[in-house]
Amino acid sequence: MDLEQQKKAPVFEALETLKRMRVVPFDVPGHKRGRGNPELTEFLGQRALSVDVNSMKPLDNLCHPVSVIKEAEELAADAFGAEHAFFMVGGTTSAVQAMILAACRKNEKIILPRNVHRSAINALVLGGGVPVYVNPGTNKEYGIPLGMELAEVEKAIEQNPDAKAVLVNNPTYYGICSDLKGIVELAHRHGMLVLADEAHGTHFYFHDELPVSAMEAGADMAAVSMHKTGGSLTQSSLLLLGKNAPEGYVRQIINLTQTTSGSYLLLSSLDISRRNLALRGKQIFDRVLYLARDAREEVNKIGGYCAYGTELVNGRDVFAFDETKLSIYTRGIGLAGIEVYDILRDDYGIQIEFGDLGNILAIISVGDTELAIERLVSSLAEIRRRFSKSAEGMFDHEYITPDVVVRPQKAFYADTRVVALPEAAGLVSAEFVMCYPPGIPILAPGERITQEILSYIAYAKEKGCSLTGTQDIDLNTIHVIAD
Ligand SMILES: Cc1ncc(COP(=O)(O)O)c(C=O)c1O
């Protein structure tokens, strides 16, 4: 990385220049630097509204970058060790979908773990790709899905030599990584691309005590959530390309669904955050690691909880662990993760990332302080004192192996009928069902609805999980494929 070059922030600098030029706007957005919407300007501030502008010559064009966005993307590529970087303004969802749509056309296969984010399976609905699922390992004690074992990926590759790509979570929401380097070597030997969902792995690029990043491992594309742990504004993201990915074609795929009015608030936030990470990433994540390690130790002193970490690493389905993820097992105090999540917010004013049936996740990142961590730890201790109970009868696993009957696109667009959810056992779903967060489907279109899945959904509902994906917002009914 060229540190001298990394001091630049071309999009940010172009916006500063534009402000000084005092151009009279007869283009959109119609608020005209905030003047037309005083309440919004009061709320967000004049400085923010003054750079909420549309693309114009001095600011380049996100869909066809030739000047400052191009330069900013080149700097991002250099900072992340990529061949090319695309600035994305549709969240990491858009980056995941672009990777998959670029790698895999209709009826072409992609090998992936089933514990992927909904955006990956959505891409198969959109493009007609065919999933070949590798079941992730599972940890029996905490009930969580793990990474993919190399041997399982190898089996899937050998059984599906015509697959075009392998997609890997790097890491999972819980912080678990598969053997990405091993998978890259294997997939490349068989002429397949490797795509990494790095929604939770931005920081891997900036600290050598963190798991290997996709670009370092030799992956072909990676979707990186700058907005999650990189410090940029919500919805801003990067799509990174390695040596073998076709830049021009990927840009065309991105432009199939990308807005033609990319937000300069988001673009400048990517530019400034990349500069910050490139220049100060090591110190930032030194501190994040220190805070997370300390928090893990303190949580484990409380008793009942387990803040798991690198001790899970086994060289197979947990190849590495991201220590900045404070994943905590809560079933030991007789509470579902989602219950602890709700109590933390409602009684203690603490918002964590997610709670599922047996775990919670607190993300420790660039904006955290020791004081905030102390508050989290003391609140967890108090919750244990006030609310702990017997864990008997609690649902003890998060992952259910799917029975895929029909491919996602065919199922989504099939003729359907609506049935009451409790009567759906044995039928094939045409819809997604997932707890959000984390947004990993319990059911995807084309999968058989089993009694175990219905019990999981009923339990998750009872515990207060937000269940999403179906047309029926209350999930009392579900669309199934008509016979
Ligand atoms: C693993 C994973 N991939 C992709 C996404 C999509 O990211 P975004 O919300 O930025 O669209 C998420 C979001 O939580 C995620 O957890």
The ligand as a Tripos MOL2 file, in Angstrom:
@<TRIPOS>MOLECULE
LIG
   16    16     1     0     0
SMALL
NO_CHARGES

@<TRIPOS>ATOM
      1 C1        -23.3580  -12.0090    6.1420 C.3       1 LIG1
      2 C2        -24.0680  -10.8230    5.5620 C.ar      1 LIG1
      3 N1        -23.9940  -10.5930    4.2480 N.ar      1 LIG1
      4 C3        -24.5990   -9.5370    3.6760 C.ar      1 LIG1
      5 C4        -25.3170   -8.6430    4.4380 C.ar      1 LIG1
      6 C5        -25.9990   -7.5040    3.7530 C.3       1 LIG1
      7 O1        -25.4880   -6.2800    4.1420 O.3       1 LIG1
      8 P1        -26.3080   -4.9260    4.0270 P.3       1 LIG1
      9 O2        -27.2330   -4.8800    5.1940 O.co2     1 LIG1
     10 O3        -25.2460   -3.8780    4.0420 O.co2     1 LIG1
     11 O4        -27.0600   -4.9360    2.7510 O.co2     1 LIG1
     12 C6        -25.4230   -8.8270    5.8230 C.ar      1 LIG1
     13 C7        -26.1860   -7.8960    6.6520 C.2       1 LIG1
     14 O5        -26.3590   -8.0320    7.8230 O.2       1 LIG1
     15 C8        -24.7900   -9.9570    6.3940 C.ar      1 LIG1
     16 O6        -24.8810  -10.1990    7.7040 O.3       1 LIG1
@<TRIPOS>BOND
     1     1     2 1
     2     2     3 ar
     3     2    15 ar
     4     3     4 ar
     5     4     5 ar
     6     5     6 1
     7     5    12 ar
     8     6     7 1
     9     7     8 1
    10     8     9 2
    11     8    10 1
    12     8    11 1
    13    12    13 1
    14    12    15 ar
    15    13    14 2
    16    15    16 1
@<TRIPOS>SUBSTRUCTURE
     1 LIG1         1 GROUP 0 **** ****
